[in-house]
Amino acid sequence: MTPSTAEQFRQKELDAYQRELAALSPEQRNEQAWFTWKRQAGDRLLADPTRPEARPLVRFNPDFFDRSRPRTDIQVLIVGRLYRDLHESDDPQYQRLVDFRRSFDFRSLVSFLDQ
């Protein structure tokens, strides 16, 4: 089965990140990594942290979760935002995000903050 265009694009991005990471020194690999969505063609994938639009990349910490709780318990609630261009997309994953963002009332989460 031939990978979709979106899958090919993601693999190309992943391969580029892996090449860039392989070129880092051990000291650089232990520093906080940064990214930006505002890349120009040919720019490196990891961003210069001094750029105002740079955002930190993070590593998943499996010890963050309380494994004594039932697997169905909600332990983390992540609220992200889509940027201003909520455009229709042929990518079904992105389109689900767009549809969710347009329909969800984020004010309904306020009550969770006090628990």
KEVO-707656 format. One record per residue (C-alpha): z negated, y, x negated; residue number from 1; residue in three letters. Coordinates in Angstrom, 1 decimal, padded with zeros to 4 digits. Each point is the difference from the previous one (the first is absolute). Layout:
<rs>
<r <Z Y X> NUM 'ALA'>;
...
</rs>
This chain:
<rs>
<r <000.0 000.0 000.0> 1 'MET'>;
<r <001.0 003.4 -001.4> 2 'THR'>;
<r <-002.8 002.5 -000.2> 3 'PRO'>;
<r <000.3 003.0 002.3> 4 'SER'>;
<r <000.9 003.5 -001.4> 5 'THR'>;
<r <-003.6 001.0 000.5> 6 'ALA'>;
<r <-001.3 -003.0 -001.9> 7 'GLU'>;
<r <002.5 000.6 -002.8> 8 'GLN'>;
<r <-001.1 003.6 -000.2> 9 'PHE'>;
<r <-003.7 -001.0 -000.2> 10 'ARG'>;
<r <000.7 -002.6 -002.7> 11 'GLN'>;
<r <001.9 002.6 -002.0> 12 'LYS'>;
<r <-003.0 002.4 000.3> 13 'GLU'>;
<r <-002.4 -002.8 -000.9> 14 'LEU'>;
<r <002.0 -001.0 -003.1> 15 'ASP'>;
<r <000.2 003.7 -001.1> 16 'ALA'>;
<r <-003.8 000.3 000.3> 17 'TYR'>;
<r <-000.5 -003.2 -001.9> 18 'GLN'>;
<r <002.2 001.2 -002.9> 19 'ARG'>;
<r <-001.8 003.4 -000.1> 20 'GLU'>;
<r <-003.4 -001.8 000.0> 21 'LEU'>;
<r <001.1 -002.3 -002.8> 22 'ALA'>;
<r <000.8 003.0 -002.1> 23 'ALA'>;
<r <-003.5 001.5 000.3> 24 'LEU'>;
<r <-002.6 -000.4 -002.8> 25 'SER'>;
<r <-003.2 -001.9 000.8> 26 'PRO'>;
<r <-001.9 003.4 000.2> 27 'GLU'>;
<r <002.6 001.4 002.4> 28 'GLN'>;
<r <-000.3 -003.2 002.2> 29 'ARG'>;
<r <-003.7 000.6 000.4> 30 'ASN'>;
<r <000.4 003.6 001.2> 31 'GLU'>;
<r <000.5 001.0 003.6> 32 'GLN'>;
<r <003.6 -000.3 001.1> 33 'ALA'>;
<r <001.7 002.6 002.0> 34 'TRP'>;
<r <003.1 000.2 002.2> 35 'PHE'>;
<r <002.0 002.5 001.9> 36 'THR'>;
<r <002.5 -000.2 002.9> 37 'TRP'>;
<r <001.8 003.0 -001.4> 38 'LYS'>;
<r <002.0 -001.8 -002.7> 39 'ARG'>;
<r <003.5 000.9 -001.1> 40 'GLN'>;
<r <002.5 -002.7 -000.9> 41 'ALA'>;
<r <-000.8 -001.2 -003.5> 42 'GLY'>;
<r <-003.6 001.2 000.0> 43 'ASP'>;
<r <-002.7 -002.4 -001.1> 44 'ARG'>;
<r <-001.7 -001.7 002.8> 45 'LEU'>;
<r <-003.6 000.7 -001.1> 46 'LEU'>;
<r <-000.7 003.7 000.4> 47 'ALA'>;
<r <-001.5 002.5 -002.4> 48 'ASP'>;
<r <-003.5 000.6 001.4> 49 'PRO'>;
<r <000.3 003.7 -000.6> 50 'THR'>;
<r <002.7 000.4 002.5> 51 'ARG'>;
<r <-001.4 001.5 003.2> 52 'PRO'>;
<r <001.7 -002.7 002.2> 53 'GLU'>;
<r <-001.4 -002.9 -002.1> 54 'ALA'>;
<r <-002.1 -002.5 001.9> 55 'ARG'>;
<r <-002.2 -002.7 -001.5> 56 'PRO'>;
<r <001.0 -003.7 000.2> 57 'LEU'>;
<r <-002.9 -002.3 000.6> 58 'VAL'>;
<r <-000.8 -003.7 -000.6> 59 'ARG'>;
<r <-001.3 -002.2 002.8> 60 'PHE'>;
<r <-003.7 -001.0 -000.5> 61 'ASN'>;
<r <-000.7 -003.3 001.7> 62 'PRO'>;
<r <-003.7 000.5 -000.5> 63 'ASP'>;
<r <000.1 003.0 002.3> 64 'PHE'>;
<r <-000.2 -002.2 003.1> 65 'PHE'>;
<r <-003.1 -001.7 001.4> 66 'ASP'>;
<r <001.0 -003.7 000.0> 67 'ARG'>;
<r <-003.1 -000.9 002.0> 68 'SER'>;
<r <001.5 001.8 003.1> 69 'ARG'>;
<r <002.4 -001.8 002.3> 70 'PRO'>;
<r <003.6 000.2 -001.1> 71 'ARG'>;
<r <000.8 001.7 003.3> 72 'THR'>;
<r <-002.4 002.9 -000.7> 73 'ASP'>;
<r <001.7 003.3 -000.8> 74 'ILE'>;
<r <-001.4 001.1 -003.4> 75 'GLN'>;
<r <002.6 002.7 -000.9> 76 'VAL'>;
<r <001.9 002.4 002.0> 77 'LEU'>;
<r <002.8 001.8 -001.8> 78 'ILE'>;
<r <001.6 003.0 001.6> 79 'VAL'>;
<r <003.1 001.2 -001.8> 80 'GLY'>;
<r <002.6 002.5 001.0> 81 'ARG'>;
<r <003.7 000.0 000.0> 82 'LEU'>;
<r <001.5 003.2 -001.3> 83 'TYR'>;
<r <001.9 002.4 002.1> 84 'ARG'>;
<r <003.2 -001.9 000.1> 85 'ASP'>;
<r <-000.8 -002.5 002.7> 86 'LEU'>;
<r <003.6 -001.1 000.1> 87 'HIS'>;
<r <001.4 -003.1 001.8> 88 'GLU'>;
<r <000.7 -002.8 -002.5> 89 'SER'>;
<r <001.9 -003.3 -000.2> 90 'ASP'>;
<r <-003.1 -001.3 -002.0> 91 'ASP'>;
<r <-002.1 -001.7 002.7> 92 'PRO'>;
<r <-003.2 000.3 -002.0> 93 'GLN'>;
<r <000.5 003.8 -000.4> 94 'TYR'>;
<r <001.0 000.3 003.6> 95 'GLN'>;
<r <-003.2 -001.7 001.1> 96 'ARG'>;
<r <-002.0 002.7 -002.0> 97 'LEU'>;
<r <002.1 002.8 001.6> 98 'VAL'>;
<r <-000.6 -001.4 003.5> 99 'ASP'>;
<r <-003.7 -000.5 -000.7> 100 'PHE'>;
<r <-000.4 003.5 -001.4> 101 'ARG'>;
<r <001.7 001.6 003.0> 102 'ARG'>;
<r <-002.0 -001.9 002.6> 103 'SER'>;
<r <-003.5 -000.4 -001.5> 104 'PHE'>;
<r <-002.8 002.5 000.9> 105 'ASP'>;
<r <-001.8 000.4 -003.3> 106 'PHE'>;
<r <-002.8 001.9 001.8> 107 'ARG'>;
<r <-001.0 -003.3 001.4> 108 'SER'>;
<r <-001.3 -001.0 -003.5> 109 'LEU'>;
<r <-002.6 002.8 -000.1> 110 'VAL'>;
<r <-002.7 -002.1 001.7> 111 'SER'>;
<r <000.2 -002.6 -002.8> 112 'PHE'>;
<r <-001.1 002.6 -002.6> 113 'LEU'>;
<r <-003.5 000.1 001.4> 114 'ASP'>;
<r <-000.6 -003.8 -000.1> 115 'GLN'>;
</rs>
